[in-house]
Structures are given as structure tokens and as C-alpha cells.
Amino acid sequence: MVDLGVLRRREIIAPLRNGTVPRRGLEHLAVGLGRFEAVIDDELDHVSHGHGHFKAVRGEYGSGKTFFSRWVQHRAMSRGFAVAEVQISATETPLYKLETLYRRALEGLRTREWETGAFRALVDRWFYALEEEVTALRGELAPRDLADAVGTLLEQRLLAVRETNPIFATVLRACYRARVDEDPATADGLLAWLMGQPNVGAAVKRPVGIQGEIDATTAAGFFRGILAILRETGRKGLVLVLDEVEVVQRMPSHSEQSLEALRDLVNDLDSDRYPGLYVMITGTPSFFEGPQGIKKVPALEQRLYQDFSGDARFDSAKATQIRLLSFDVARLVEVGKKVRDLYPAQHADRVAARVDDPTIETLASAMIGKLGGRVGVAPRLFVRKLISELLDKVDEHEAYDPKRDFQLVVDAREMTSAERDAAGLEASVEDIELDLSSGSGSS
């Protein structure tokens, strides 16, 4: 394993301790994803040449859909892409509202250089590059002349975007002019409006001739503008992940509208309307097969359909829809070992000796047994308990020995609905005690 610094290890372990997926460092925890590497890299290369691409990822709870999508984002960033992840929800980010997806995507935009605030940083870099280009051609200019020349060059570079949505370039030009005029409030307000932020004052928008907020049609054009800026600043494209799209099944009044929007997006990507955009959606099998999912829009079902009746070992990673298989015991244990080896221990020798492979195997088997044998439901809770109840305590307390002192308590209050269902727990709190002292891994 690559030797990582303590801060990086903490950055990876901390979310896992809370039962969530880290945003960075997933490559150090990946298990069983090797069969996707070559295909994902090839698809990213295709997108980097000005094409669009769509990928649907299906899997049951616990199969690692979010982990997989963030692993893809890591690979994309390492190859020069910007990435953004939007979690679909019924109220905050409904799938049918492209303007909301656009705003959330820009809020969460990341690159290899910038974990936060990437869009503003990229705009700053682009403005500076345009200034350098103008100065190299025409020499030193007065501020107002420089602003005019940069604005003209900016609009030339966004010519393809201007043909369908001229306001994008107009607002950027006005933003740059405000900076030259040392009016940061106006510059920041225009950039905020361009990012889809609500409640930008009329005093900022009126001089540029813009009104109201960004709508779905405007957002579609602005997505193309963002892709153009990414190319101008040396990015190869954008990977946009739409996570948990199965939420649309719980929106009866808007589910068909959401699915139609998804169909339109697939069509637009196939026709290269968004050059340099790779869209990945993640969802449960019910979204792809259930009556409230893509079946409601036959044209979408035809585009995403994949026959999974055969042996999963021979699935094609190149398919538009791919499936992730649930964990088995061996993969669960392997993840546990990777987590232990990544753990930023102050007493590494003690941790390695007392949280040894048999202890991890015992915890995995016991957890699976108490979750009704459903291995696929176990990873989140297994990793959380491994860190908080074994690794943390062994590292902090010299006298603590898991084989003697540890009892695993599974409490309904810390479990997801799927975990409670697997454990046979009701809404009321019920504790389950597991004994690791056997060392055999049986339960």
C-alpha cells in the first residue's frame, strides 16, 4: 500500500467512523473493481475528445454504488477532469429540475487542485490566461482597453455557446469588467447568478440585462458554457454523478417528468450536445425493473435496458447499465484489513497485533450472522464498528484486548432501515450482543 501521511489517513478514516463514504482516498480501499478500470478509463478518454457519455450503475443496498461512483470520480480527476456529485432528493434536488442540478453541480465542483470553490477558481484562472494572451499580442494596455480586449476574446472563445445562449458569455464579460473596475460586489454577484444561486439583487442583474433566476432551458445552455470553460482551462471534461435516482419512484406527481428529463439527457449526450460531459447515475434494481421506475417511460427503458439473466462473472463493463454485486465474506474481510492498515494509529504495533486478521474475520462473520446472513447489508456497519469499537479503543487503551474485552452492541438507533430490517429489529431499540472471544469466526 502507498505510504500516506497521517492527515490523509485521518481524512479517509473519519467519514468511515461515522458510517459515510469518504470523498477522497477511495482508491486505497477499493476491492473487486479491477474489472471496471480499463473500460472506465477508455470511456473517459472518449469523452475527453469532445463527446458525451452516459453510464447507469445499479446495485442493492450495500453493494457500494456511492463508493464506486466516487472511485470513478477519483480516476477522472487524476486524468484531468472536473467532477461533481449531486444526490437526488424529492425536495432539494429533484431530477426533473435541471436548473437545480446545475446549481448543485457547480456548488460541489471539484478538480485535482481545488476540493472546494473550483468554479470560481477556474474562472479566475481563465481570466488571467486571457489577460496574458492579450498582453502577449498587444503589449501593455490601459485597464479599460485591456477589459475590452479580454471581453472580446472571451466571447470569441465561447462562440459555440453564444449561438444557443448568448447570456452566458455576456455575464462573464460583465463580471470581468466589474473586476477591472474594482467592483467586487458586482463581480461576485454576477458569478453567483451564473452559478444558479438565488436571491441575487436586481441592482447587480439590471445593468447586464438579466432578470429572474436561471430556468431549465438556461441551465442547459450554461452546462455547455461550463464545459467550454473547463476546456479553456485545460480540463478534459466533467464527470457528473447523479446519486440515488431511485428517489423519483417516491415522487408520484413528478416521477414521469423526472424520467422524461433523464431520457432527454441520455439523448443529448448521445448526440454530443454536451461535449466533454460524462454522466453517471446510480440506482437500485427497482428503479431499473420496477413499475415506478424507467418502465414508465418506454423510450428510456429501451436505452438503458440490459439483460442480467446470465452469469454475473461475464457481465460486460462496457454496457450502458452495469450492475455491482453485493459483498461476499472474503471481500468484506479484505476491506476490513485495508481499513486497519490505513488507520492512523499512534500505537501501530499494538493495533496490528490485537486487531489481527482472525479478529477481523470473526467480526465480519458475527456481523453477517446477526444481519440475517445478508452480507450486502453489512459493510457500512462492519467498518464503522471496526474503527470505533476495535481500532480506536486498542489504540487509546494499552490494556484493551478485543478478544477479552469486546462485546459488539448493535443498536437500532445507529442503523439504517435496511440494516434494521436485516437484523429483525423494530423501530424500538433492541441490543444484540456478539462475542468475539471464540476467534473462529463462527456465530
N, C-alpha and C positions, 0 to 999 in steps of 0.2 A: 504494500500500500504506500502511496505517496506520503512523505512526511509533511504533515500540516502543522502550522503554528497553533498555539493554544487558543487564540482568539477565533481562528477559523473553526476549530473543533467545537468550541462553545457555541458558535453561530449555528452549527449543524445540530448539535445535541439539544439545545434549549427548546426548539419547537417540538421535537420528538418527546421531550419530557412532558409537554403539555398536550400531547396527542394530536399534533398537527404536522403537516408536511413542510420541511424546510424549503426555502426558496432557492438556496444555494447549496452546493456541495453534494447534490444527489448522486453524482457520478461515483462517489465513494461508497454509496450504499446500494447501488443497482445490482439486482440479482435476476438472472434469466432474461435480460433484454438484449443480449448479443445478437439474436436472430433479426432484430429490427435495425441494427446500426447501419449496415450498408444501404438499405433501402431508404431510411430517413435521410441519410447524407446525400443520396442520389436525388431525392425529391427536393431537398434544399438547394442543391446545385442547379436543378432545373428552374426553380423559382428565381434564383439569383440572376438568370439570363432574361428576366423580364416577363415571366409567366406567372399565372396564378395556380394555386393547387389547394385541394380540399381533402381532408382526412377525417374519418369518423372512427372513434375509439369506443368500443363497448366493453362492458365488464360488470360483473356483480359487485356488490359492496365488498370491499376488502381486496379486490383484485389489483388495486394500485393505479387507477386511472389518473388521479391527480399527480401521483408520483411520476407516472410515465410522461404526462404532458410537461411536467417541469424538467424532466430529464431531456426531453426533446428541446425545450427552451434553452437548456444549458448547451446542448450541442449546437444549436442555432447561434447563440451568442458567441461561442468560441469560433464560429465561422464568419463573424462579422454582421450578423443580423441583429436588428432590434426585436424585442419580444414584448408582448403584453398578454395578460391573463384577465379574463372577465368571468366572474361567477354569475351564472344566470339565476335570477330570482323573480318571483312573481310581482314584487313591488318595486324594488330598487333598479333592477336591470332586466326587464322583460325582453325576450328575444325579438319581439316584433318592433321594438323601438330602436332603430339604427342610430338615432342621434344620441341615445343614452349609452349604447355600446361604444360609440365613438368617443364620448366624453370619458367613460371609464377606462378605455384603452389608453388614451393619452395620459390620464392620471397615473396609470400604472406602467407606462412605457419604460423599458429598461434596455440598456446596452451593456457591453462589456466594461465600458468606462464609467457609466452612471447607473447606480442602483435606484436612485430617485431623481426626479426632476429632469429626466432625459430629454424631453421635448424642448424645454426652454434652453437647455444646454446645446442641443443640436442647432436650434435657431441662432443662438449666439455664435456658434462656430461657423455657420453658413454666412451670416452677415460679415463676419471678419474675413472669411475667404473671398467673398465678393469684393470687399474693400481692397484687399491685397491685389486681386486681379485687375480692378480698375486702376489702381495706382501703378501697377507694373506697365499698363498700356498707355496711360495718360500722364503719369507723374503725379506730384503732389497737387491736390486741388483744394479750394476753399470748402469748408464744411457743407455749404448749401449745394455747391456744384457736385461734390462727392456724393451727397444724398441723392441728387437727381440721377447721376450716372449709375449708382448702385441700384436704385429703384428700377431703372430701365433694364439693366442686366438681369435683375431678379425676375422681372416679368417675362423676359425672353426665355429664361430657363424654365419657367412654368407655363410656357406657351400651350403645351398639350392640356394642362389643367384649365387654363383660361378659356379654352374652346367650349368647355362644358360648364365651368363655374368660375367666372372671372373674379368674383368677390374674394376668393382665397388669396390671390396674388395682390389684389388691391389692399386688403387689410395688412398683409405682411409689409407692403411698401410703406403704408402709413405708420406701421409700428416702427420700422427703421427710421423714418423721418422724425418721429417723436423722440427717438433716442438721440439723434443728431441735434435736435432742438433742446435737449436736456429736459425732457418732459417725461420722466419715468412713470408717472401715474397713468398717462395716456398709453404709453408703450405697453405697460403691464396689463392694462385693461383690455387693449386690443388683442393681446396674446391670449388672455383668459377667454375672451369671446371666441377666438379662433379654436380654442380647445373645447368649446362647448359648455363653458361654465355659465350658469345662470346669473341673473341679477347684475350684469354689467351695466353701469349707468348710461343713460341716454346721452349725457354730455360727452362721453367717450365715443359712442357709436355714431352720433348725428353728423359730425364733420366728415366721416368716411362714407356716409350714405347707407348705413346698415340699420336695420330695425329688428326688434324682437330677438328671439333665440334661434339657434340652429335647428332646423327640422330634418326629417329623414332624407329628403332629396338633397339638401345642402350637405348633410353628413356624408352621403355617398360621394359627392364631388370632393369634399375635404379629405376623405380617406385617400383619394388619388393624389391630392396635394401633399399629404404626409409622406406617401411613398416616393414622391418626387424629391422632397427634401432629404429623405433618407439616402436616396441615390446620390444627391448632390454632396452629401457629407460623408460619402464613402461606405455607407451601409449597403449590404447586398439585398436587403428587403426587410419585411416584417413578418414575424410569426405571431398570429393572434389565436389564442386559445379561448374557446367558449366552453366553460366547465359546467357540468351538471345540467345539460339541456333537457333532461327528463322532467325538469320542473314544469315545462309547458303542459304536461299532462294534468297538472293540478290547476290549470287556468282555463276552465271550460269556455269562458266567454272570449278568450283570445288565443286559444290553442291553435286553431286553424290559421289565424292571422300570423302567428309565430312560425308555423310550419311553411306557410307560403313565403315568408320573408327568408327562411332558410333555403328554400328551393331557388329563390331569386339569387341568393348569394352564390350557391353552387353554380348556377348558370353563368353568372358574371365572372366567376373565377375561371370556368372552362373557356370562356370567350376572351380571356386576358384583359378584362375591363379593369382589373386591379393588378397591374404588372408588379411583381415582386411581393405579392401577398400570399402567405401560406396560412390557411385557416384550419384549425383542428378543433373538433367538438368531442366532448366526452359524454357518455350517457349509459344508462343501464339497459339490459336486454329488453325490458318492457317498452322503452322508447322506440326501439327498432322493430319490435314484433307485436306490441300490444295494440288494442283498438284505438287508444287515445294518443298513440304516437304517430310515426311517419305514415302509417297506413291511412290516416285521414286525408292525406294529400298524395294520391297515387303517383303523380309525376315525381314527387320527392322520393317515395319508396322505390320507384324504378331506378333512380340514380344511385341510391345508397344500398340497395339490396345485395346481400352476399349469402351464399349457401354455406351454412356451417354444420351440415349434417355429417360430414366426413370426419376422419381422424384429425384432431387438433394439431397433431405433430406436423401435418402437411399444409396447414394454413399458409396462404401467401401474404407476406408482409406488404406486397405491392397493392393489395386490394384497397378500394376506396374505404371500405369498412373493415376494420380489423378487430379481433377480439383478444382481450387479455384474460389469461387463465388464472383462476384462484390459486392462492399459495398452497403448496403441499408442505409437509413437515420439514423436509430437507431444506427447502428454500427459506422457511421461517427461521430455522436454526442458523442458516448461513447469514441471514440478515442480523440475527442476534449477535453473532460473532463479529460482524463488521461494526455494529454499534459499539460493542465492548472495546474493540481495537481503536475506534475513533474517540472514545470517551476521554476528556481532558483531565486525567487523574493526577492528583498530587502524589499519590502513592501507587504508581503504576504496577509495581511488582506485586503488591498485596491484592490489587484488583484482579490482575491476571491469574493469580493463584486461587483466589476464593470464588471468583466468577469464572470458573473454568468451563470447558466445553460440556462436560456432563451436567453441570448445573444449568447451563442454558438449555440443553436438551430436555432436562427434567421440567423446567419452567414451561417450555413450549408444549410438551406433551400434556402436562397438567392443565394448562390454559385451554388447549383444544378440547380435552375431555370435558371440562366444565362448561364449554360452549357448545355442547351437543355434538362434538366431533366435526364441527364446521370450521375447518382450517381457514377458509377465506375470510371469516369474520374476526379472526384472532390477531392479525398483525398489529393494528393500532394499539390495542390494549396490552398485548405482549411486550411491545417495545417500550411503552410508557412505564409498565411495571418493572421491566428490566433495568431501566435507568433510575427511576425514583426510589425503588424498593431494594434493589441489589447494588448497582454500581455506586449510587450516591452514598448509601449507608456504609458500604465497605470502605469507600474512600475517606469518609469522615470519621469513622469509629474503628479504632485499631482492634477492639475486642469483638467486633461484629463478624459472625460467620454464618452465611446464609443456610448452610446445611444444618446448623443447630438452632439458629435464632429466627429464621424467616418463616412467616406464615402469610400467604397471599390472600388478601381480602378483596373480593370483587364486589363493589357497591354499585347499586343501580344508579346512584346519583352521578357517577363518573362515566357511565356507559351510554352509548348511542342506542337508538331504538332497535337497530339490527342486532347489537350485542346483547341487549336485554332479552330480545326475542329468542336468540340462540341459547342464552343461559336459562331460559324459562322463568325470567323474573317479571313480576308485575310492576306497576308504577310505584308501589310501595317499596321501601328499602328492605333488602334482604341480603345478608352477607353470606359469602361462600368461602370457606377456609380450605386452603390446599396446603399439603405438607410436602416440602422439597427434600426432606431428610432421607428418603429412600435412595436417591441418587440413580435410580434405574430408569427414570423417565416414564414409568407406568403410573396410571391413575385409576 
